Amino acid sequence: MLRHMHRSGIQPFRQRLLPWVQSIAVPRSNRVQPSAIRHVRSWSNIPFITVPLSRAHGKPFAHRSELKHAKRIVVKLGSAVVTRGDECGLALGRLASIVEQVSVLQNQGREMMLVTSGAVAFGKQRLRHEILLSQSVRQALHSGQNHLKEMAIPVLEARACAAAGQSGLMALYEAMFTQYSICAAQILVTNLDFHDEQKRRNLNGTLHELLRMNIVPIVNTNDAVVPPAEPNSDLQGVISVKDNDSLAARLAVEMKTDLLIVLSDVEGLFDSPPGSDDAKLIDIFYPGDQQSVTFGTKSRVGLGGMEAKVKAALWALQGGTSVVIANGTHPKVSGHVITDIVEGKKVGTFFSEVKPAGPTVEQQGEMARSGGRMLATLEPEQRAEIINHLADLLTDQREEILLANKKDLEEAEGRLASPLLKRLSLSTSKLNSLAIGLRQIAASSQESVGRVLRRTRIAKNLELEQVTVPIGVLLVIFESRPDCLPQVAALAIASGNGLLLKGGKEAAHSNRILHLLTQEALSIHGVKEAIQLVNTREEVEDLCRLDKIIDLIIPRGSSQLVRDIQKAAKGIPVMGHSEGICHMYVDSEASVDKVTRLVRDSKCEYPAACNALETLLIHRDLLRTPLFDQIIDMLRVEQVKIHAGPKFASYLTFSPSEVKSLRTEYGDLEVCIEVVDSVQEAIDHIHKYGSSHTDVIVTENEKTAEFFLQHVDSACVFWNASTRFSDGYRFGLGAEVGISTSRIHARGPVGLEGLLTTKWLLRGQDHVVSDFSEHGSLKYLHENLPVPQRNFS
């Protein structure tokens, strides 16, 4: 919503406000008539969400995910956020976006307060106009217009600029908040207002009354009269108001604020100077971590540098207020930075008193990368040994695994739908099948990493090889499928990839024991850290932003999960399918004996699977035949709910419920039946409503079958076989990380081969390109050489 409003609302708003702002800053004789202001669009009907916002103030939030419960919020706008790059005048578009976000949060029932800079910059703009006009008049009278370009503007005193700019700055805020039917009120304070007990009570009472009346207080230091800041003037346990950073912290604690958002021109805190090669943004900052931070210079404008911000933030944190320092100037994020922070997204640096017990997800990613590189250097036999050991552990430790799974099932009872409970459940037979699949992967892993695919002699003593290598670090996100963990882990081990696993909380106990067993297997060759289970409160959307750590994301779960991840991934490729809408076309020449078996297995064997049948296409000639009656009777016996497609419904006097959409993945004992006139119409239907997953034809006519196989554009296309064969284990891949419907890299069930990429190795002897020029001494040969066969006996 915010992004849409930013594009469609704020830019026109900025264009309408600009003439009016110029009328404030420009002398009366040069003013532009503010007629556009009379026609501003009202935003009083902004959609907003009411959220439960009640918490006892005392301790700051321990985790970002809790920030959505913040009721009282202070937003501090640094000088670099409010002012333009030339430090003269205000960044109108940025301010409009900030006001929009504050208004949205205010309309959600929160109590918003602004601590803003900008009076000096706004006043400087006004005073410059006055000085230029005065000088131009004097010079025009004495020496003509030729010397106007030589006018020099004197250095303007900051307090005078503040005095000239405060009224205009507040008038601008009032005009902006009016667009959202919100009233704003200005409060100017100095350090003395906090040290004088009576003034403190007055200030506190005024702010509480404004918040009670749903008014946004806009607070600023009274820079027109404030004395220069004194160094080291903090009282014992009390921060001195020397700049707007300390003012925001003091205000936040005085008002028992839940959250303080400090916006500046940097992303947050870094472990080394921002811009240096090794600089990394600190996601969470803890008291006592100051020694690990190198402070750079302060921002281009304003009194407080990052050291002042950290000092103010830690003081506010100690007073019970959570703090986030973030970038409010970046054009790609400033339009939603405040709302993103309140929603708990990973933006800027979050100050917390609670250190997590384990490593951060960034640290886990680095461990997975270094562990994966060590894994890739092992001999194929060593990787196979790890996988076989994991297979043995799955059967040897089955009692512990099933006990943990029982806890998950008990906790999920009544909360999860029946299909998800089936996916969550483990059994002895499932564990035995997993072990068999893992041993298949171990056998195939011996010819995976480092396999030579191509050899070429470029020239004499210059040979090129293309070899297989791991992709890097994989992030696999899966729901309600604990059996997915050992499968994916085995494939990662076989392909030499580092792995981050993010399972659903509904399978927490099962995932924990399975991950411990995986690490036990990895330990036999010292690569325990190659596979990491993310147990922090990391949101999936935040994980998808780790483009410097993760090389490929593989979602395993509902179609909604896959779509959400594809939308959230920032610069990281996603392998997977969003839906499993599988079709079976029963041709007019289909065998009576085969049809019911194939339909039953495809729909009823495991209806929650992504390769289960969802739409049954029947040739028109089969209607009102014994074959059609057998199909319907079988579905009724299996208690499958039938939805009629539009054409099928038209043939029936009393039809089942007509389908709402022909593009539906039921994931349960439900199926859509539709009628088609030919194999070509069946293909057209599949292309229009299918998901390119798995589609089947049932017929005894080989020519019709081959036409179907060649023309259906799906990852898996079968003839007289169940859709349920679309599976890595059944394909002989040992297991799969998922089924891909994309058209690059890997398609269909993705096993070991899909987790590999290639690199080129060139071996020469002092070869340079200039030797191959028109007058050079060498010529390109480009001879194909035989690929060596590795012996794995």
ChimeraX attribute file (.defattr): number of C-alpha atoms within 10 A of each C-alpha:
attribute: neighborCount
match mode: 1-to-1
recipient: residues
	/A:1	9
	/A:2	15
	/A:3	13
	/A:4	9
	/A:5	14
	/A:6	19
	/A:7	12
	/A:8	11
	/A:9	17
	/A:10	23
	/A:11	16
	/A:12	14
	/A:13	20
	/A:14	19
	/A:15	13
	/A:16	19
	/A:17	22
	/A:18	16
	/A:19	17
	/A:20	20
	/A:21	23
	/A:22	18
	/A:23	19
	/A:24	20
	/A:25	23
	/A:26	19
	/A:27	14
	/A:28	9
	/A:29	7
	/A:30	12
	/A:31	15
	/A:32	15
	/A:33	11
	/A:34	16
	/A:35	11
	/A:36	14
	/A:37	15
	/A:38	8
	/A:39	9
	/A:40	15
	/A:41	13
	/A:42	11
	/A:43	16
	/A:44	12
	/A:45	9
	/A:46	15
	/A:47	10
	/A:48	14
	/A:49	11
	/A:50	10
	/A:51	13
	/A:52	13
	/A:53	13
	/A:54	11
	/A:55	11
	/A:56	7
	/A:57	14
	/A:58	13
	/A:59	15
	/A:60	24
	/A:61	23
	/A:62	16
	/A:63	20
	/A:64	23
	/A:65	17
	/A:66	13
	/A:67	20
	/A:68	18
	/A:69	19
	/A:70	24
	/A:71	22
	/A:72	23
	/A:73	26
	/A:74	27
	/A:75	22
	/A:76	27
	/A:77	25
	/A:78	27
	/A:79	26
	/A:80	24
	/A:81	27
	/A:82	27
	/A:83	26
	/A:84	18
	/A:85	13
	/A:86	9
	/A:87	20
	/A:88	17
	/A:89	23
	/A:90	24
	/A:91	18
	/A:92	22
	/A:93	22
	/A:94	22
	/A:95	24
	/A:96	23
	/A:97	26
	/A:98	24
	/A:99	20
	/A:100	27
	/A:101	21
	/A:102	24
	/A:103	24
	/A:104	19
	/A:105	21
	/A:106	22
	/A:107	22
	/A:108	17
	/A:109	17
	/A:110	23
	/A:111	24
	/A:112	23
	/A:113	28
	/A:114	22
	/A:115	24
	/A:116	21
	/A:117	26
	/A:118	28
	/A:119	31
	/A:120	29
	/A:121	28
	/A:122	29
	/A:123	27
	/A:124	26
	/A:125	22
	/A:126	23
	/A:127	21
	/A:128	19
	/A:129	16
	/A:130	15
	/A:131	15
	/A:132	15
	/A:133	14
	/A:134	11
	/A:135	16
	/A:136	17
	/A:137	14
	/A:138	12
	/A:139	15
	/A:140	13
	/A:141	10
	/A:142	8
	/A:143	10
	/A:144	12
	/A:145	12
	/A:146	9
	/A:147	11
	/A:148	15
	/A:149	8
	/A:150	7
	/A:151	12
	/A:152	10
	/A:153	11
	/A:154	8
	/A:155	8
	/A:156	13
	/A:157	11
	/A:158	16
	/A:159	18
	/A:160	16
	/A:161	22
	/A:162	24
	/A:163	19
	/A:164	22
	/A:165	26
	/A:166	24
	/A:167	15
	/A:168	19
	/A:169	23
	/A:170	18
	/A:171	15
	/A:172	20
	/A:173	18
	/A:174	18
	/A:175	18
	/A:176	26
	/A:177	19
	/A:178	17
	/A:179	18
	/A:180	20
	/A:181	15
	/A:182	18
	/A:183	18
	/A:184	21
	/A:185	15
	/A:186	19
	/A:187	15
	/A:188	14
	/A:189	19
	/A:190	19
	/A:191	20
	/A:192	13
	/A:193	16
	/A:194	22
	/A:195	14
	/A:196	11
	/A:197	11
	/A:198	11
	/A:199	14
	/A:200	15
	/A:201	14
	/A:202	13
	/A:203	20
	/A:204	15
	/A:205	12
	/A:206	14
	/A:207	21
	/A:208	16
	/A:209	12
	/A:210	17
	/A:211	16
	/A:212	11
	/A:213	9
	/A:214	18
	/A:215	19
	/A:216	24
	/A:217	22
	/A:218	22
	/A:219	23
	/A:220	23
	/A:221	23
	/A:222	18
	/A:223	22
	/A:224	19
	/A:225	13
	/A:226	15
	/A:227	12
	/A:228	9
	/A:229	13
	/A:230	10
	/A:231	8
	/A:232	8
	/A:233	12
	/A:234	12
	/A:235	9
	/A:236	7
	/A:237	9
	/A:238	13
	/A:239	20
	/A:240	24
	/A:241	26
	/A:242	22
	/A:243	25
	/A:244	27
	/A:245	28
	/A:246	23
	/A:247	23
	/A:248	30
	/A:249	32
	/A:250	23
	/A:251	24
	/A:252	26
	/A:253	19
	/A:254	16
	/A:255	18
	/A:256	18
	/A:257	26
	/A:258	27
	/A:259	29
	/A:260	27
	/A:261	26
	/A:262	29
	/A:263	28
	/A:264	24
	/A:265	18
	/A:266	19
	/A:267	19
	/A:268	25
	/A:269	27
	/A:270	24
	/A:271	17
	/A:272	18
	/A:273	16
	/A:274	18
	/A:275	9
	/A:276	9
	/A:277	8
	/A:278	11
	/A:279	13
	/A:280	15
	/A:281	15
	/A:282	17
	/A:283	17
	/A:284	21
	/A:285	24
	/A:286	14
	/A:287	16
	/A:288	9
	/A:289	9
	/A:290	14
	/A:291	7
	/A:292	11
	/A:293	15
	/A:294	14
	/A:295	18
	/A:296	13
	/A:297	10
	/A:298	14
	/A:299	16
	/A:300	13
	/A:301	16
	/A:302	19
	/A:303	15
	/A:304	19
	/A:305	18
	/A:306	20
	/A:307	17
	/A:308	18
	/A:309	23
	/A:310	23
	/A:311	16
	/A:312	26
	/A:313	28
	/A:314	23
	/A:315	21
	/A:316	28
	/A:317	26
	/A:318	18
	/A:319	22
	/A:320	21
	/A:321	30
	/A:322	29
	/A:323	30
	/A:324	25
	/A:325	25
	/A:326	24
	/A:327	23
	/A:328	29
	/A:329	24
	/A:330	16
	/A:331	11
	/A:332	9
	/A:333	14
	/A:334	22
	/A:335	27
	/A:336	19
	/A:337	24
	/A:338	25
	/A:339	19
	/A:340	16
	/A:341	22
	/A:342	22
	/A:343	16
	/A:344	19
	/A:345	19
	/A:346	19
	/A:347	21
	/A:348	25
	/A:349	21
	/A:350	25
	/A:351	27
	/A:352	23
	/A:353	20
	/A:354	14
	/A:355	14
	/A:356	13
	/A:357	7
	/A:358	11
	/A:359	14
	/A:360	17
	/A:361	21
	/A:362	15
	/A:363	12
	/A:364	21
	/A:365	27
	/A:366	19
	/A:367	23
	/A:368	28
	/A:369	24
	/A:370	18
	/A:371	24
	/A:372	28
	/A:373	19
	/A:374	18
	/A:375	29
	/A:376	22
	/A:377	13
	/A:378	15
	/A:379	12
	/A:380	23
	/A:381	16
	/A:382	18
	/A:383	24
	/A:384	24
	/A:385	19
	/A:386	24
	/A:387	31
	/A:388	22
	/A:389	21
	/A:390	25
	/A:391	27
	/A:392	18
	/A:393	19
	/A:394	23
	/A:395	17
	/A:396	11
	/A:397	14
	/A:398	17
	/A:399	13
	/A:400	14
	/A:401	24
	/A:402	19
	/A:403	15
	/A:404	20
	/A:405	24
	/A:406	19
	/A:407	15
	/A:408	22
	/A:409	22
	/A:410	10
	/A:411	13
	/A:412	18
	/A:413	11
	/A:414	10
	/A:415	12
	/A:416	15
	/A:417	11
	/A:418	13
	/A:419	16
	/A:420	21
	/A:421	20
	/A:422	17
	/A:423	18
	/A:424	23
	/A:425	19
	/A:426	22
	/A:427	15
	/A:428	14
	/A:429	10
	/A:430	12
	/A:431	21
	/A:432	16
	/A:433	14
	/A:434	22
	/A:435	24
	/A:436	18
	/A:437	23
	/A:438	31
	/A:439	22
	/A:440	19
	/A:441	28
	/A:442	26
	/A:443	18
	/A:444	18
	/A:445	23
	/A:446	21
	/A:447	18
	/A:448	20
	/A:449	25
	/A:450	19
	/A:451	18
	/A:452	20
	/A:453	13
	/A:454	15
	/A:455	21
	/A:456	18
	/A:457	18
	/A:458	18
	/A:459	17
	/A:460	14
	/A:461	11
	/A:462	17
	/A:463	19
	/A:464	19
	/A:465	19
	/A:466	17
	/A:467	19
	/A:468	20
	/A:469	20
	/A:470	27
	/A:471	20
	/A:472	24
	/A:473	28
	/A:474	26
	/A:475	25
	/A:476	24
	/A:477	23
	/A:478	21
	/A:479	20
	/A:480	27
	/A:481	22
	/A:482	26
	/A:483	19
	/A:484	24
	/A:485	23
	/A:486	25
	/A:487	23
	/A:488	23
	/A:489	28
	/A:490	30
	/A:491	28
	/A:492	29
	/A:493	28
	/A:494	33
	/A:495	33
	/A:496	30
	/A:497	30
	/A:498	33
	/A:499	30
	/A:500	26
	/A:501	22
	/A:502	24
	/A:503	24
	/A:504	17
	/A:505	14
	/A:506	23
	/A:507	24
	/A:508	18
	/A:509	19
	/A:510	29
	/A:511	28
	/A:512	18
	/A:513	19
	/A:514	25
	/A:515	19
	/A:516	14
	/A:517	20
	/A:518	26
	/A:519	21
	/A:520	18
	/A:521	22
	/A:522	25
	/A:523	14
	/A:524	13
	/A:525	15
	/A:526	14
	/A:527	24
	/A:528	20
	/A:529	23
	/A:530	30
	/A:531	28
	/A:532	24
	/A:533	21
	/A:534	20
	/A:535	17
	/A:536	14
	/A:537	11
	/A:538	18
	/A:539	14
	/A:540	16
	/A:541	17
	/A:542	16
	/A:543	24
	/A:544	22
	/A:545	16
	/A:546	18
	/A:547	14
	/A:548	11
	/A:549	21
	/A:550	26
	/A:551	17
	/A:552	22
	/A:553	22
	/A:554	24
	/A:555	27
	/A:556	24
	/A:557	23
	/A:558	22
	/A:559	17
	/A:560	11
	/A:561	17
	/A:562	22
	/A:563	15
	/A:564	15
	/A:565	21
	/A:566	22
	/A:567	12
	/A:568	16
	/A:569	20
	/A:570	16
	/A:571	14
	/A:572	18
	/A:573	15
	/A:574	22
	/A:575	26
	/A:576	26
	/A:577	26
	/A:578	24
	/A:579	22
	/A:580	26
	/A:581	25
	/A:582	31
	/A:583	31
	/A:584	30
	/A:585	28
	/A:586	26
	/A:587	26
	/A:588	19
	/A:589	14
	/A:590	19
	/A:591	16
	/A:592	15
	/A:593	10
	/A:594	14
	/A:595	23
	/A:596	19
	/A:597	14
	/A:598	20
	/A:599	23
	/A:600	17
	/A:601	17
	/A:602	25
	/A:603	29
	/A:604	19
	/A:605	14
	/A:606	19
	/A:607	23
	/A:608	22
	/A:609	21
	/A:610	29
	/A:611	27
	/A:612	31
	/A:613	37
	/A:614	27
	/A:615	30
	/A:616	20
	/A:617	25
	/A:618	23
	/A:619	22
	/A:620	18
	/A:621	15
	/A:622	17
	/A:623	15
	/A:624	9
	/A:625	9
	/A:626	11
	/A:627	17
	/A:628	18
	/A:629	13
	/A:630	15
	/A:631	16
	/A:632	16
	/A:633	13
	/A:634	15
	/A:635	21
	/A:636	12
	/A:637	8
	/A:638	13
	/A:639	12
	/A:640	18
	/A:641	14
	/A:642	20
	/A:643	22
	/A:644	22
	/A:645	23
	/A:646	16
	/A:647	14
	/A:648	21
	/A:649	19
	/A:650	13
	/A:651	12
	/A:652	10
	/A:653	7
	/A:654	8
	/A:655	14
	/A:656	16
	/A:657	13
	/A:658	18
	/A:659	18
	/A:660	12
	/A:661	12
	/A:662	22
	/A:663	19
	/A:664	19
	/A:665	24
	/A:666	19
	/A:667	22
	/A:668	21
	/A:669	21
	/A:670	19
	/A:671	24
	/A:672	27
	/A:673	24
	/A:674	23
	/A:675	25
	/A:676	21
	/A:677	14
	/A:678	16
	/A:679	21
	/A:680	15
	/A:681	14
	/A:682	25
	/A:683	22
	/A:684	15
	/A:685	16
	/A:686	26
	/A:687	15
	/A:688	12
	/A:689	16
	/A:690	25
	/A:691	23
	/A:692	25
	/A:693	28
	/A:694	31
	/A:695	31
	/A:696	27
	/A:697	27
	/A:698	25
	/A:699	21
	/A:700	16
	/A:701	13
	/A:702	10
	/A:703	10
	/A:704	16
	/A:705	19
	/A:706	13
	/A:707	13
	/A:708	22
	/A:709	19
	/A:710	10
	/A:711	13
	/A:712	21
	/A:713	18
	/A:714	22
	/A:715	20
	/A:716	23
	/A:717	24
	/A:718	20
	/A:719	19
	/A:720	19
	/A:721	21
	/A:722	25
	/A:723	28
	/A:724	21
	/A:725	16
	/A:726	23
	/A:727	22
	/A:728	20
	/A:729	21
	/A:730	14
	/A:731	13
	/A:732	14
	/A:733	20
	/A:734	25
	/A:735	28
	/A:736	25
	/A:737	26
	/A:738	25
	/A:739	29
	/A:740	23
	/A:741	23
	/A:742	17
	/A:743	10
	/A:744	8
	/A:745	13
	/A:746	19
	/A:747	20
	/A:748	25
	/A:749	25
	/A:750	22
	/A:751	27
	/A:752	25
	/A:753	19
	/A:754	21
	/A:755	24
	/A:756	23
	/A:757	15
	/A:758	17
	/A:759	12
	/A:760	13
	/A:761	12
	/A:762	13
	/A:763	13
	/A:764	14
	/A:765	9
	/A:766	7
	/A:767	14
	/A:768	10
	/A:769	8
	/A:770	11
	/A:771	12
	/A:772	14
	/A:773	12
	/A:774	9
	/A:775	8
	/A:776	10
	/A:777	9
	/A:778	16
	/A:779	13
	/A:780	12
	/A:781	12
	/A:782	15
	/A:783	12
	/A:784	13
	/A:785	13
	/A:786	11
	/A:787	13
	/A:788	11
	/A:789	9
	/A:790	10
	/A:791	7
	/A:792	9
	/A:793	3
